[in-house]
Amino acid sequence: MLKNIGQTLLVITGPTATGKTALSVELARRINGEIISADSMLIYKYMDIGTAKPTLEERQGVPHYMIDIIEPDQEYSVALYQQEVEKIIPAILARGRVPMLVGGTGLYIRSVVAGFHCSQIGKDEAFRQEMQQLARENGNIYLHEMLARVDPPTANRLHPNDQKRVIRALEVYHLSGKPFSWHNQPQNNRATPYRILQWGLTLDRELLYQRINRRVDEMLQKGLVQEVRWLLEQGYSPTLTSMQGLGYKEIAAYLNGQISLPLAVETLKRNTRRFAKRQLTWFRRDPAIKWLDVNSEPETLVLQITRDLAGLSPGM
C-alpha cells in the first residue's frame, strides 16, 4: 500500500470501452484509493445499462462518488460538477486515502485539473432563447456551425445534437468575448493545489472498435431496450439531455417507431465509435497524460502505475 504521497490526485482516463472501471477499482484496492467518477452520464439515476455504470459488485467495496446524484430530467453543469468534486477531494485526503478521478468526460476532468472557473461566466436567458429559436427554425447543425466559426476545438468535441452544451459554448463566447476552449486552457486559470498524475488507456483503433461493438451487443443482452422503455414510460422525454446520451437516443428512436431495431443498434455502434474518436482527439492534446496500452494484462498496467507512484512514496 502506498503511503505519504501527499496532496496527490490521480486521473485515469481514455475513450469508452478501454477498461477504465476494472483497472481503477483494482488500483484503488492496492493503493487505498477512492474513486470520483468523471463521466457525464453516470450522474443520472436509473440509467445503468446504457451508461455502463459499474455495479456494486464491480466496485468491490471501493467508495465511488458522483454516481446516481440526479434525476434524468434535472439540469446539471460542469460548474456544479467542479464545485462538488472540489469538496470531495480534500475529504478523501483528510481520511488518509488517495483520490482518483476516473472517466472519459474530458471537460469534467479539465475543470478539476486545470481549475477553470466555470461558474464565473454567467447566464443570458434571452440569448439562450434566441439560440433555441434558431435551432427550431434551422436545425441543430446551424448552431453547431456557428460554434465552429468562433470555437473550432469545442465544436469538434461536441455533437451537433448536444444542443444544450453547444448553446452554452456560444453563450460563453457571447458573454466573455473569448471561446470556451480559451477558458479551458491551464494558463488562463488558477493553479490546482494538488499534484496531478494522469494516465490514459488506449489500444489499436480497430481493436477498440471491436470492443465497442461487443459492448453494445452486451448492453442489449442485459436489457438496454427494456431500460429505455421504462424511462419513456416514466415520462422522461427523449429530448432531455440525459436521453440524448449514447444508447438512449438510438433505442428511444426505435421504441417511438422511427427506425428499426437493427438500424438503431448499428447507429449506436457507429455513434459510439465516433464518440471514442472525439475522446481520443481531446485527450491526445494533453501532454501530461501518460498513455498505457490496454493490450497488456491488467495486472501489468496496475503494476506500472504503482511503480510510477512508488517514486513519490518513501513508504512504498
Order of alpha helices (4+ residues) and beta strands (2+ residues): beta-alpha-beta-alpha-beta-alpha-beta-alpha-alpha-alpha-alpha-alpha-alpha-beta-alpha-alpha-alpha-alpha-beta-alpha
